[in-house]
Amino acid sequence: MKTEVVDLSGDGNLSAAGPPAMVAKFVLVEQDDLVSLVFGPVDRFRYHAALLDRFCQDRDIPTAWVKKPDLVEVFDDSLEIRGGGWIEVDPDKRRVKLYGYSTAYGRFHSEQALKTVESHPAFSEFTITVRQ
């Protein structure tokens, strides 16, 4: 299974040089043999559904709002939402925490989320913890 971390912050700060300090929301999306951890800052993505909608728009995956801004439905049967939560990055302490859940999409699949973050070069020297 392939993995990717999708940064919707728009500033391109997620590089192998090291991620910036942040607290953001994320959703975990699986499609075919790819697991994507999609994250974005809370000031731009107050709801997990907004992250999912933007991710799908960027990839031409059809969606519709069930209850804006809380819930968006994806019309592609090959895509599965594996929950959501929060990601906290502390570059000074070289630590990443994944925690919480999405009220719209439920608790994230902890093993998939951990594997996805661990596989990104920006987090190669970080300790990653998961709390559910």
WOGI-V863913 format. One record per backbone hydrogen bond with DSSP energy under -1.0 kcal/mol. NH is the residue of the N-H (numbers start at 1). CO is the residue of the C=O. Records with the same first field share a line. If there is no record, write none. Layout:
# WOGI-V863913
NH = CO + CO
This chain:
# WOGI-V863913
2 = 33
4 = 35
6 = 37
8 = 39
15 = 13
18 = 15
22 = 89
24 = 87
25 = 40
26 = 85
27 = 38
28 = 83
29 = 36
30 = 80
31 = 34
32 = 78
34 = 31
35 = 2
36 = 29
37 = 4
38 = 27
39 = 6
40 = 25
44 = 41
45 = 41
51 = 47
52 = 48
53 = 49
54 = 50
55 = 51
56 = 52
57 = 53
58 = 54
60 = 57
61 = 56
64 = 73
66 = 71
67 = 71
70 = 67
71 = 67
73 = 64
75 = 62
79 = 76
80 = 30
82 = 28
84 = 106
85 = 26
86 = 99
87 = 24
88 = 97
89 = 22
90 = 95
95 = 90
96 = 127
97 = 88
98 = 129
99 = 86
102 = 106
106 = 102
109 = 82
113 = 109
114 = 110
115 = 111
116 = 112
117 = 113
118 = 114
119 = 115
120 = 117
123 = 120
124 = 121
126 = 123
127 = 94
129 = 96
131 = 98
